[in-house]
Amino acid sequence: MNTTNEQKKTVVCYGEVLWDIFPTQTKPGGAPMNVAYHLRKLGIDSRMISRVGNDESGKKLLKLLTEWNIPTENCQVDETYETGKVIATVLPGNEMSYSIHAPVAWDYITPETENNRLLSNADVFVFGSLVTRNETSRETLYQLIEKAKFNVFDINLRQPHYSPEIIEYLLGKCNLLKLNESELEIIITWFANETMEEQPAVRFLQDKFHIDEVIVTKGGEGASYYTKTASYSFPAFIVTVADTCGSGDSFLAAFLAKKLENQSPETSMIYATGLGAFVASHEGACPAYDIPTLEAYIYQKQII
């Protein structure tokens, strides 16, 4: 990975852009777009490769990306399929349940020469598993992975939109894997045929798929970060949760932003934990904030 600080870092996020429809409101969403939003907030040149419908919902999303200073030239417009949408339901314990419409525009992201150029010049490429549910976007992803310098797989398992075979392929292509503890439990049973505690499970995946770095998020229990030779665990900040939508996405964005600044694992994880808590304490995945506000929040939470 390019880790000099001479120029602004670029992170390309690939996959779904959509509208999360809650019982009382509609919010922009999609894990890759959430990550791109927070990266941009934290001073990273974030880009989106996606696809929207030629409809009012799609135009609103492109307008929103423009307002967030995220370039839209790599977001395709589909004349056949509508812009993505998700019906979000809040479950007990503030966890979220999602009904993800299909097929929609982001299922049909097609290869473009400009996207290859974008990836060749970027520092990091972020993608998840949801976008692989359709062959068109999946094959485009497979091509882009080969162009990227540093692949980040933010696994995001959403039933029934994944298969062990596709997950296995993507695990073999990533440099950094991010997943939550329930996802870790699921995939370890596929490949190890047994249950394991967190650390041996992570080490098993690292060895089997040659993964350099792994992040495991654990909600109110905090998060852990593993390199090949070390591990770090951090408690969650104590917050009043509004909803958990996008909290993990903001966590990843903050971690990557600090990593690209050559900050230590400890600093990167504290910042990531802080932004994840900040987002969980607000409604929606992309609340408004600036860096001074965020850093004051993190400082306050650390000294309580």
VENCOR-V425507 format. One record per helix or strand. SS is the DSSP state (alpha for helix, beta for strand). FROM is the first residue (numbers start at 1). LEN is the number of residues. If there is no record, write none. Layout:
[[SS & FROM & LEN] [SS & FROM & LEN]]
This chain:
[[beta & 10 & 5] [beta & 18 & 4] [beta & 26 & 4] [alpha & 31 & 11] [beta & 45 & 9] [alpha & 56 & 12] [beta & 75 & 4] [beta & 84 & 7] [alpha & 92 & 3] [beta & 96 & 5] [alpha & 105 & 4] [alpha & 113 & 9] [beta & 124 & 4] [alpha & 130 & 4] [alpha & 135 & 13] [beta & 151 & 4] [alpha & 164 & 8] [beta & 176 & 5] [alpha & 181 & 11] [alpha & 198 & 12] [beta & 213 & 5] [alpha & 219 & 3] [beta & 223 & 4] [beta & 231 & 4] [alpha & 247 & 14] [alpha & 265 & 16] [alpha & 291 & 13]]
